[in-house]
Amino acid sequence: MMTKFASVPDFARGPEIPASGYRVTELGGGAYGITSYLRACAAEALRMVDLRQAAVAAGVPDDNRQARLKVWMDAVVARAAELMPASWDKRLGGTDIFLTDNLNTVAWSLHND
């Protein structure tokens, strides 16, 4: 379950972001609020995507461990991106550019923990 952020008081409301027209209205919204979603979606994708199945699907030989990890993490990131709420595309500009890189970083961090 995702955390519902508190409303920002009127005196602290941020300016509109010119490219998107999005106005900051929640504490934890924007770049800070997305991290909880990145973490939750990456964690779920790590549970869902099997390394062996991803490697077989990509045709990676058993003896190429580095390639097996690469195709597995690519599959994890793709699944996590599918799990991300589409609302972030409207709330935070640039998600089409940085989302997969951020999910990759978060997924590796969770995996290593």
C-alpha positions as CSV (number, residue, x, y, z in Angstrom):
1,M,0.0,0.0,0.0
2,M,1.4,3.4,-1.0
3,T,1.6,6.3,1.4
4,K,-0.9,9.2,0.9
5,F,1.1,12.4,1.2
6,A,-0.2,15.4,3.2
7,S,-1.4,18.5,1.3
8,V,1.1,21.3,1.1
9,P,0.0,24.5,2.9
10,D,-1.0,27.4,0.6
11,F,2.0,29.5,1.7
12,A,4.4,26.6,0.7
13,R,2.9,25.7,-2.7
14,G,5.5,25.6,-5.4
15,P,5.5,27.2,-8.8
16,E,4.1,25.5,-11.8
17,I,6.7,23.4,-13.7
18,P,6.6,25.2,-17.1
19,A,7.0,22.1,-19.4
20,S,4.2,20.1,-17.7
21,G,1.9,22.6,-16.1
22,Y,2.0,20.4,-12.9
23,R,1.8,22.4,-9.7
24,V,3.4,20.9,-6.6
25,T,0.5,20.2,-4.3
26,E,1.7,17.4,-2.1
27,L,4.6,16.9,0.2
28,G,6.6,14.0,-1.1
29,G,5.1,14.5,-4.6
30,G,7.3,15.0,-7.6
31,A,10.8,13.6,-7.6
32,Y,10.7,12.7,-3.9
33,G,7.3,10.9,-4.0
34,I,8.2,8.7,-6.9
35,T,10.9,6.9,-5.0
36,S,8.5,4.9,-2.9
37,Y,6.8,3.8,-6.2
38,L,10.2,2.9,-7.8
39,R,11.1,0.8,-4.7
40,A,7.7,-1.0,-4.5
41,C,7.6,-1.8,-8.2
42,A,11.2,-2.9,-8.4
43,A,10.7,-5.1,-5.3
44,E,7.6,-6.7,-6.9
45,A,9.4,-7.2,-10.2
46,L,12.3,-8.9,-8.5
47,R,9.9,-11.4,-6.9
48,M,8.1,-12.0,-10.2
49,V,11.0,-12.4,-12.8
50,D,13.0,-15.7,-12.7
51,L,16.6,-15.5,-13.7
52,R,16.7,-18.9,-15.4
53,Q,13.5,-18.2,-17.4
54,A,14.8,-14.8,-18.5
55,A,18.1,-16.3,-19.6
56,V,16.4,-19.2,-21.5
57,A,14.0,-16.8,-23.2
58,A,16.9,-14.7,-24.4
59,G,18.9,-17.7,-25.4
60,V,21.8,-17.0,-23.1
61,P,24.1,-20.0,-22.4
62,D,24.4,-21.3,-18.9
63,D,28.1,-20.6,-18.7
64,N,27.7,-16.9,-19.4
65,R,26.8,-15.6,-15.9
66,Q,27.3,-12.0,-16.7
67,A,24.9,-12.1,-19.7
68,R,22.4,-14.1,-17.7
69,L,22.4,-11.4,-15.0
70,K,22.1,-8.6,-17.6
71,V,19.1,-10.1,-19.4
72,W,17.5,-10.9,-16.1
73,M,17.8,-7.4,-14.8
74,D,16.6,-6.0,-18.1
75,A,13.5,-8.2,-17.7
76,V,13.1,-7.0,-14.0
77,V,13.3,-3.4,-15.1
78,A,10.8,-3.9,-17.9
79,R,8.3,-5.6,-15.6
80,A,8.8,-2.9,-12.9
81,A,8.1,-0.2,-15.6
82,E,4.9,-1.9,-16.4
83,L,3.9,-1.9,-12.7
84,M,4.6,1.9,-12.3
85,P,1.4,3.9,-12.2
86,A,0.8,5.8,-15.4
87,S,-0.1,8.9,-13.4
88,W,3.6,9.7,-13.0
89,D,3.9,10.6,-16.7
90,K,1.5,13.5,-16.0
91,R,2.8,14.4,-12.6
92,L,6.6,14.5,-13.2
93,G,8.1,15.5,-16.5
94,G,10.9,13.3,-17.9
95,T,9.7,9.9,-16.7
96,D,9.9,8.6,-20.3
97,I,13.6,9.4,-20.2
98,F,14.8,8.5,-16.7
99,L,12.3,5.9,-15.5
100,T,14.2,2.8,-16.7
101,D,17.6,4.0,-15.4
102,N,16.1,4.8,-12.0
103,L,14.3,1.4,-11.8
104,N,17.6,-0.3,-12.8
105,T,19.4,1.4,-10.0
106,V,16.7,0.7,-7.4
107,A,16.3,-2.9,-8.5
108,W,20.1,-3.6,-8.2
109,S,20.1,-1.9,-4.8
110,L,17.3,-4.0,-3.6
111,H,18.8,-7.2,-5.0
112,N,22.1,-6.5,-3.4
113,D,20.5,-5.8,0.0
